[in-house]
Amino acid sequence: MIKIRKSIRDLNTKKVSFFSFQKLINLHKITLQEKYTLLFASLLLFLIGAALGAIIRKGSDLKENDLFEAQIGQDRIEAVKKRDIFKDN
């Protein structure tokens, strides 16, 4: 009878230690998967951002002078709109 109780106690102890080790192993697996996921997501977003950046840079053929002239033209349009508003009153 004593041997049976001792065997049951030993089995319960082994069961607890097994589940604690299994929990630790699962925690390590999750941590490793999180690292790979972060790496993959970073690379994916980098590739998407690089492609979009290349498209945007390729699409802008304006020079600095053209941008300056475009800004002056925008300022003139706004000035004309303000004058038209004052003329109506």
Backbone torsions as a table, in degrees:
resi	resn	phi	psi	omega
1	MET	NA	-40.7	179.8
2	ILE	-67.6	-37.9	178.6
3	LYS	-64.3	-37.3	179.7
4	ILE	-66.0	-45.5	178.6
5	ARG	-62.5	-41.1	178.7
6	LYS	-64.0	-41.1	178.5
7	SER	-65.1	-41.6	177.8
8	ILE	-63.6	-43.2	178.7
9	ARG	-63.0	-42.5	178.0
10	ASP	-63.3	-41.5	178.2
11	LEU	-64.5	-41.5	177.5
12	ASN	-63.7	-39.8	177.6
13	THR	-64.5	-43.9	178.4
14	LYS	-65.0	-37.0	178.6
15	LYS	-63.7	-44.5	179.5
16	VAL	-64.0	-44.6	180.0
17	SER	-66.4	-37.5	178.3
18	PHE	-61.5	-47.2	-178.5
19	PHE	-67.7	-32.9	177.4
20	SER	-69.5	-39.9	176.3
21	PHE	-67.0	-38.6	178.3
22	GLN	-63.9	-39.2	177.7
23	LYS	-64.5	-40.8	177.9
24	LEU	-64.4	-42.4	178.0
25	ILE	-63.2	-43.3	178.9
26	ASN	-62.5	-38.0	178.3
27	LEU	-63.5	-41.5	177.2
28	HIS	-65.8	-39.3	177.6
29	LYS	-62.6	-43.1	179.4
30	ILE	-63.2	-43.3	179.1
31	THR	-61.7	-42.8	178.3
32	LEU	-63.8	-41.9	178.7
33	GLN	-65.2	-37.0	177.5
34	GLU	-63.1	-39.4	179.3
35	LYS	-65.0	-45.3	178.5
36	TYR	-65.6	-37.1	178.8
37	THR	-64.3	-43.7	178.2
38	LEU	-63.1	-41.9	177.9
39	LEU	-61.6	-47.8	-178.7
40	PHE	-63.7	-43.0	179.9
41	ALA	-64.5	-41.0	179.0
42	SER	-63.2	-44.8	178.9
43	LEU	-64.0	-41.8	-179.9
44	LEU	-62.8	-46.6	179.5
45	LEU	-66.9	-34.3	175.9
46	PHE	-62.1	-46.3	-179.1
47	LEU	-64.7	-40.5	177.9
48	ILE	-65.2	-44.9	179.8
49	GLY	-64.7	-38.3	179.0
50	ALA	-65.6	-41.1	179.2
51	ALA	-65.3	-43.3	178.5
52	LEU	-66.1	-38.8	177.6
53	GLY	-63.8	-38.0	178.3
54	ALA	-67.7	-38.2	178.9
55	ILE	-66.6	-43.9	-178.9
56	ILE	-66.4	-44.4	-179.6
57	ARG	-65.1	-39.4	-179.4
58	LYS	-67.9	-33.7	-176.5
59	GLY	-76.8	-18.4	-178.0
60	SER	-94.2	105.0	178.7
61	ASP	-101.3	6.8	-179.1
62	LEU	-76.1	143.2	175.7
63	LYS	-94.8	172.8	-179.6
64	GLU	-61.8	-38.9	179.8
65	ASN	-64.0	-40.9	178.6
66	ASP	-63.2	-38.9	178.5
67	LEU	-65.7	-39.8	178.5
68	PHE	-63.9	-44.3	178.1
69	GLU	-64.8	-36.9	178.3
70	ALA	-65.3	-37.6	178.7
71	GLN	-68.3	-40.1	177.6
72	ILE	-63.8	-41.6	178.3
73	GLY	-62.6	-39.6	178.3
74	GLN	-64.2	-40.6	178.3
75	ASP	-63.5	-39.2	178.8
76	ARG	-65.6	-40.4	179.1
77	ILE	-62.1	-43.6	179.2
78	GLU	-65.0	-37.1	178.7
79	ALA	-65.7	-41.1	178.7
80	VAL	-64.7	-41.0	178.7
81	LYS	-62.0	-40.3	178.7
82	LYS	-65.3	-39.6	178.2
83	ARG	-64.8	-40.7	179.4
84	ASP	-63.7	-35.3	179.1
85	ILE	-65.8	-41.3	-179.4
86	PHE	-72.1	-30.1	179.5
87	LYS	-68.7	-33.2	-179.1
88	ASP	-65.9	-30.0	-177.4
89	ASN	-83.0	NA	NA
